[in-house]
């Protein structure tokens, strides 16, 4: 059996932890530059707000509804996520972090010693007690069914945080009423294809013959079909490894010089490299894109992107950043007021599968990777960007994002520790 532990309205509820007066009140969290709503509580949804709403368009609703607004603070959310994960790991031996607010727990063998539903309910209660973060848990034979169960647990309070799909009757009932477009593994194109083939519910898809599924869908679609029928076959670590790693931001203010553009790209490249090392992988290529402000029709518009391969897949910050800056030299166009840049690492492989090259121009590859890892350790201990490349520039630059509603880093910065007045 698998359990999916999903933190409810995670970003918004983390803010509530440190602002207890906001309990049961509407809360919204905004994206970089405070542009759009990326997370909100049920109370905020009840006011007609939605994820993806442009903040400037709904500002009147926010003000009239007394909605508490926060800028995204990933340092704070990551620290709280680690605390939640630590609690789960104290209770279950095998835990896979799927995202910042979701973890899969392998419960194989636990049914011998525990009532799994009550056991996972005790884990959910412990997380809420120790962190004040409510969670929803789905328990099922497969990860896809566990994801469905977690959504039911979140939607219906009667489950008391845990929905267990442990019989064929429960599985069929859940698939019959669940929204096909919300099934994990069914994207927009797959959903449209299924609809065109006359499939309207997850149960109808699960009931299709295997030959029919293999004829119409590739491996991911077949795996989803198997999971819906109770056969576990999805390796989440493999899914994460296949993904590209992207870091991009809209700038606080538009910039015009190549030095400013390079500073932004270098910062994003370092962030991508850090994520790459965090999943013990290496990238085979890097893509950089630059674009102007498409909302300013009075300005000259421009977009360009280019990709360069690495001789050997790498996770070295220096090598990744150097290559990214070479792309900037190629695609930068003078006279443009740039609003956004981004770095994408692709062709990702596990670090153990990196094939060396006889003509590798980097001779001290092992030592340089070790240097990057030591810098990661220093930044984790003493704060983000305590050690960085000189090309990234000063902390205060015009391209830095605006976060006018950002809360403090209560869990990671001793200078921003929570102060309580008695």
PEFENQUI-V618866 format. One record per pair of residues at least 4 apart in sequence whose ideal C-beta (glycine too) atoms are under 7 Angstrom apart, sorted by the first residue. I is the first residue (numbers start at 1). J is the second residue. Records with the same first field share a line. If there is no record, write none. Layout:
BEGIN
I=J, J
END
This chain:
BEGIN
1=107, 108, 111, 116, 139, 140, 141
2=104, 106, 107, 140, 142, 143, 146, 232
3=105, 107, 120, 137, 138, 139, 146
4=102, 104, 137, 138, 143, 146, 147, 150
5=88, 103, 105, 135, 137
6=101, 102, 135, 136, 150, 154
7=13, 84, 101, 133, 135
8=13, 134, 135, 136, 154
9=13, 39, 40, 41
10=14, 39, 77, 100, 101
11=15, 29, 38, 39, 72, 77
12=16, 27, 28, 29, 39, 40, 41
13=17, 133, 134
14=76, 77, 80, 133
15=19, 27, 29, 70, 407
16=22, 23, 27
17=131, 132, 133
18=407, 410, 418
22=27, 68
24=43
25=43, 68
26=41, 43, 44, 47, 65, 66, 67, 68
27=40, 41, 44, 67, 68
28=37, 40, 44, 49, 62, 67, 69
29=38, 39, 70, 72
30=34, 35, 36, 37, 38, 55, 69, 71, 72, 405
31=35, 36, 38, 72
32=72, 249, 250, 401
33=250, 252, 401, 402
34=55, 71, 402, 403, 404, 405
35=54, 55, 250
36=52, 53, 54, 55
37=49, 51, 52, 53, 55
38=51, 72
39=51
40=44, 45, 49, 51
42=46
44=49, 67
45=49
47=61, 65, 67
48=61
49=53, 58, 61
53=57, 58
55=59
58=62
59=63
60=64
61=65
62=67, 69
69=405
70=405, 406, 407
71=403, 404, 405, 406
73=77, 406, 407, 409
74=78
75=79, 384, 409, 412
76=80, 407, 409, 410, 411
77=81, 100
78=82, 100
79=83, 411, 412
80=84, 131, 133, 411
81=85, 100, 101
82=86
83=87, 131
84=88, 127, 131, 133
85=89, 95, 97, 103
86=90
87=91, 126, 127, 130
88=92, 95, 103, 105, 123
89=95
91=123
92=105, 107
94=105, 106
95=103, 105
96=103, 104, 236, 237
97=103
98=102, 103, 104, 236
104=143, 236
107=116
110=114, 116, 119
111=116
114=119
115=119
116=120, 139, 164
117=121, 139, 162, 164
118=122
119=123
120=124, 137, 139, 162
121=125, 160, 161, 162
122=126
123=127
124=128, 135, 137, 161, 162
125=129
126=130
127=131, 133, 135
128=132, 133, 134, 135
135=161
136=150, 153, 154, 161
137=150, 153, 161, 162
138=146, 147, 148, 149, 150, 153, 163
139=146, 149, 162, 164
140=145, 146, 149, 165
141=145, 230, 232
142=146, 227, 230, 231, 232
143=147, 227, 232, 234, 236
144=148, 183, 184, 185, 224, 227, 228, 234
145=149, 165, 171, 227
146=150
147=151, 184
148=152, 174, 178
149=153, 163, 164, 165
150=154, 163
151=155, 182
152=156, 159, 163, 174
153=159, 161, 162, 163
159=163
165=170, 171, 174
166=170
167=171
168=172
169=173
170=174
171=175, 230
172=176, 203
173=177
174=178
175=201, 202, 203, 206, 228
176=201, 203
178=182, 183, 202
180=186, 191, 194, 200, 201, 202
181=186, 191
183=202, 224
185=220, 224
186=190, 191, 224
187=191
188=192
189=193
190=194, 221
191=195
192=196
193=197
194=199, 205
195=199, 200
197=216
199=204, 205
200=204
202=206, 228
203=207
205=225, 228
206=225, 228, 229
208=212, 213
210=214
211=215
212=216
213=217, 221, 222, 225
214=222
217=221, 222
219=223
220=224
221=225
222=226
223=227, 233, 234
224=228
225=229
226=231, 233
227=231, 232, 233, 234
234=239
235=239
236=240
237=241
238=242
240=279
241=279, 281, 348, 350
244=344, 345, 346
245=272, 275, 276, 345, 348
246=342, 344
247=268, 271, 272, 342, 343
248=268, 340, 341, 342
249=340, 401
250=339, 340
251=255, 338, 339, 340, 399
252=398, 399, 400, 401, 402
253=398, 399
254=293, 337, 338, 339
255=260, 261, 338, 398, 399
256=337
258=262, 328, 332
259=263
260=264, 397, 398, 399
261=265, 290, 328, 332, 338, 341
262=266, 325, 328, 391
263=267, 391, 392, 393, 397
264=268, 341, 399
265=269, 288, 324, 325, 328, 341, 343
266=270, 321, 325, 389, 391, 392
267=271, 392
268=272, 341, 342, 343
269=273, 320, 321, 324, 343
270=274, 317, 321, 388, 389, 392
271=275
272=276, 320, 343, 345
273=277, 315, 317, 320, 372
274=278, 376
275=279
276=281, 282, 283, 315, 345
277=315, 372, 373, 376
280=350, 351
281=315, 348, 349, 350, 351
282=313, 314, 315, 349, 351, 354
283=310, 313, 314, 315, 345, 346, 347, 348
284=309, 310, 313, 346, 347, 349
285=307, 308, 309, 310, 346, 347
286=307, 308, 320, 323, 324, 343, 345
287=305, 307, 344, 346
288=305, 306, 324, 327, 328, 343
289=304, 305, 341, 342
290=304, 331, 332, 338, 341
291=302, 303, 339, 340
292=299, 300, 301, 302, 336, 337, 338, 339
293=299, 337, 339
294=301
299=337
300=335, 336
302=333, 336
304=331
305=331
306=327, 330, 331
308=323, 326, 327
310=314, 319, 323
311=357, 360, 361
312=354, 356, 357, 360
313=349, 354
314=319, 320
315=351, 369, 372
316=320, 368, 369, 372
317=321, 372
318=322, 368
319=323, 362
320=324
321=325, 389, 391
322=326
323=327
324=328, 343
325=329
326=330
327=331
328=332
349=353, 354
356=360
360=365
362=368
364=368
365=369
366=370
367=371
368=372
369=373
370=374
371=375
372=376
373=377
374=378
375=379, 387
376=380
377=381
378=382, 386, 387
379=383, 384, 385, 386, 387
382=386
383=413
388=392
393=397
396=400
408=416
409=413, 416
410=416, 417, 418
END
